[in-house]
Amino acid sequence: MKAKQRTLGVLLFLILLAGGVFALLTLRNAREEQAASAAADGTIPLAAVSGNDLTQIVLHYQGETNTLLYTADGWTLAEDPAYHLDTSACNTMLTALSSLNAKRELSPQAGEDYGFAEPALTIEVTAAGETDTYTFGASNTMTGDLYVCKNDSNTIYTVSGTKAACFELTRAELFGAFNPAGLAASEIEAVSYTLADGETVTLKANSEPAAESGSNAYQAVWRLAGDTAADLDETKVDAILSALCTYVSAQATDADPAAYGFEAPLVTAAVSRWHNKSDLCHGDRRLLPDGGRRPLRLYGGCQCGECSFVPRGSAESRIKHSSPALCKFLVQRGIFLRRM
């Protein structure tokens, strides 16, 4: 019995010893991986910006200058306050600046400009009342690292080649897609659209008994307003609803509607939305400053292979006649949709 107990004791000791060794190896590997990651990112601090201190980031890239203002309310483009920025992209820049480290520190060699004569990217970061400028030059052909100069000093740093990627965005690439009409397919009760040749088609969602035998449930079925017995192609109906709810992909502030084909629109669509499950609200109260129930009207045109989906007329009377708030919002901001 004692021999068995001693054997069990030895086995337990060996198990505990093996567990301890495994834990130590795991800890060592984790530290080595952490050290390797730190070495890959660099250990020389260049920037440690806090969101509480940041006020703006100025990007000089591909001949453009874009100033991103940052407040507690979010991001704004100083050159065009109405521009709809990609919040996620801007936040990624802040994250990058919170721990921007360099790998190496170099002394400039005579006859070398390291790409700073025509920098690929320059950013100006203002935080806590102070502004730092980071100039990104050429890429090291051997390592792929970028040369960086801070505040035009005589010291050159190298950073990982991926560090500048989140800042290399043009104004078009800074745009954040969104749905200006705020439409969802499930909210649309009726659609009436007029084609370029003058033909008008009106579709309406009717509440009809579900197809299942013996079911008391109802379902929304789209019908032609003038021929409710006709069966419609559900795929095409879904495509129309999807187009009405599509997110815009670009923005040109103060655009001239005539320059984008709105003098001869491809289609004019009036959309009615359900106010709730049992009551239809024609138009959208949230889009009309006077709380009216006029139809929400959107106009489409085509220019240079791209379809647009914004109000057409530029005359004040025409804008007021359709959907004032939405027309003003879209026309002033020149919001466009790509062809589906």
N, C-alpha and C positions, 0 to 999 in steps of 0.2 A: 504493500500500500504506500509506504513512504517513498519507495523508488518511483512509483507512478506519479506521486505528488511532485517529486523533484523534476521528473521529466516534463510534467505539465508546466511547472514553474519556469524551466529553461525555455520551453517553447513560447510561453507568454512573454518572457524577456526578449527573445529573438524577434517576436512579432512587433513588440514595442520599439525595439531598436531599428528594425526595418522601416517602421512607420516614421520614426524620427529622421532617419537618413533620407527617406523619400521627401519629407517636408522640407528638409534643408536643401535638397537638390532643386525642389520646386521653387523655393524662395530665391536660390542663387540664379536659376534660369530666368525668373521674372526680373531680377535686378539686372541681369545681363541684357535682356530684351529691352528693358527701360533705358539702359545706358546706350544700347545700339540705336534706339529710337531717338534719344537726345542727340547722339552724335550725328545722325542723319539729318535732323532738323537744325542742329547747331546749338551752341551753348553761349554765344556772345549776344547779349540782349541789344536789340535795335529799337524795339517799341514794346511797350506794355500799357496799352491804352485801355482805360476803363470806360464802360458805357455811361457812367455817371459824369465823366469829365469831357467826353467827346462832344464837339459842337459841329464840326464839318470835315468832310473829306473832299478834296479837289482832285479830279482825275484828268491828266493830260495824256490822251491816248489817241493814236491815229488821226492827229490833227484836230481833235475835238477837246474842248474843256467842259467838263461837267462837274458842278459843285453840288455835293450831297449834304444837305443840312440835316442835322440830327437833334431832335428834342424828345421830350417824354411822349409826345403825340405820334412820333414816328419819323419817317424820312420824307424830305421834300427836295425837288430839284430847283435850285435857286434860279437858274436860267429860264425855267418854265414851271412855275408853281403848280400849274394844272396837270402837269405830266404825271401819269400813273406809274410810279416806280415799282420795280420788283423788290418787295420788302425782304424776301429771302436772300436775294443776291447782296443787298446792302448789309444785312446782318452777318453774312459770311465775311464781308470785308472787316467788320468790327471784330469778329472772332479772330481773324488772321492778325489784326493789329494788336490784339490783347497779348500775344506772345510771339512776336516776330523776332527770331534769332538768326544770327549769322554763323556760318561754319568757320570761316577764316578771316583774319584781318591782314591786309596786304599794304605794302608801301608802293605807291605808283612808280613805275619804271619809265625812264625817259623815252619819249617817242611813242608811248602807248596811251591810247585814250579809253581803252576798255569799253568802247561803244558809247561813251558819254557825250561825244560830239553830236550824235543823233540818237538820243535815248529812245528805247522802245516804249518806256512808260515812266511817267513822273507823277508822284502823288504827294499832296500836301495835306498833312493831318493837323488839325487844330484841336487841342484838348487842354483843359485847365488853363485857358488863356495863352497857351504857347503853341507855336506852329513849327512842325518839323517837316522837312522835305526829303523824300526818298527818290533817288534817280536810279532806275534800273537800266543797265547798259547791255552789253553783249553777253552771250552765253559762252562759257568755257567749253571748247570743243572736246576736251578729254573727259570732263566730269559731268557736263550738262548743267553745272551751277551757273547762276547769274551773278554778274558784278553789280554791286550796289554802292552808291555814295550817299551819305546822310549829311544834309545841310551844306552841300558843296565843300566838305572838308577835304583834306589831303589824304584821308584814310579811305581805303577801298575794302569793301567786305564781299564775301561770297555767300549766297543763300541758295537753298534748294531751288531747282528750276521750276518747281510747282508753286512757289510762294507768291508769284506775281499773277498767277492765272485768274484769281478771283477779282482782280482789279482791271484786267484787260477786257473791258466792256465798253462798247460804243453806246451812244444814247439809245439807239434802236434796241440794243441788247439789254439795256437797263429797264426796258418797258415790262411792266407786270400785266399779264393777261387778266381780263376780268369781263364780267357780263354787264354792260352798261344799262340794259333794260331791266335787269333783275328778273328775267323770266325763267320759269321752270315749266317743262312740258305738262306736268300734272295740273298746273294752274290755268292753262289756256282752255277757254271755253269755246271760242270761235275765231276763225281766221278768214279774212276776206282780202284777196289780193288781185291786183290788176296788172296784166302783162303789158309789154311794150306795144302790142297791137290793139290794145283797148279791151281785150277780153277780161272779164271779171269772174273769179271763182270764189265761192263762199263755202267754207267748211264749218260744220258745227258738231260739237260733241254731244250726242244724245245719250240719255240714261236708258238702257234697255236691259231686260231680264238676261241673266247669264245663260250661256248655251247649255250648261249642265241640266239634265232632266231632273225635275223635282226640286230644283234649287230656288230659294226665294231671294238670292243675291242679284244685284244689278251691276252692270258694267258700262263704262263709257265707250260708245261706238261712234266713230266719225262718219258723218253723212254729208252729202251735197245738200245745200239749203233748198235747192229747187227740185231735187230728185232724191228723196229720202230712201227710196227703194233700191237705189243703185249701190252695189257693193264696191267699195273703194280698195285700191291697192294699199294695204297697211304699210308696206315698206316705204312707199312714196310719201304717205301721210307722216310717218315717223321722221322721214328725212326733212320734211317741211318744219315740223316741230323742233327738230334738232337744230336746224339752221336759225330759227328764231331765238334759240337759247344759246347760241354759240358765243364763245368768249372772243373779244376783240384781240387782234394780234399786233396792232401797231397804232401809232397816234401821231398826228401832225397838227399842232396847235395853230389856230387862226388860218386854217386851210380854206381855200376858195372852193365851195361845193361844185361850181361849174367846171373846175379843172379836173374833177374826178368823175365826170359823166352824169351828173345829176340833172342836167337840163333835159336829158332823154333817158330816164331811168329804165332799167330792165324790168323792175317790178316795184309796185307800191303795195304795202301790206298793212292792213288794220287788224289789230289783235285785241280781243276781249278776254278778260281774265275772270275767273270765279272769285267772288268776294269771300265766300266760305262754301261749305258743302251744299248749302241749299239756296244760296242767293248769288246771282250773277252781278258782278260789278263791271260795267263797261269802262274799260280803261283802268288806270291805276291811280288811286287817290294820292299815293305817296309820290307820284311823279308830277302831279298837277298842283301848283301852288294855291289855286283857288278851291281845291277839293272837288273839282267837277268830275263828271262821269263820261267825258268825251272819249272816243276810242283812241287807243295808243297807236299812232301812225308812224311807220318806218318806211323809208324809201331806199331803193337799191339802184346802183349805177355800176358801170364797168369802165375801167381805164387801165390800159397797159397790162391786160391779162389778169387783173385783180378785181373782184367784186367788192363793192362797198355796201354798207348796210346802215345808213344814217339818214336823217331827215333831208329832204331835197331843197325846197324853196329857200332863198335867202331873204325874200321880202318879209318884213316884220309882220305884215298882215297874215301872210300864209303860215308863218311859224306859229302865230297866236291861234290860228284857226284849227291847227291839228293838236299838238301836244306840247304846250309852251316850254315846260321845264326840260323835257327830254330833248326837244329840238335845240334849245339853246345850249344844253350840255354837250350834245354830240357835234353840232355844227361848229361851235367855238373851239372844240378840242380836235376836230378833224379825225374822228375815230372810224377805223375801217376794219372790215373782215376779209380774210382771204377767201378765194373761191373754194367751196366745199368739194 
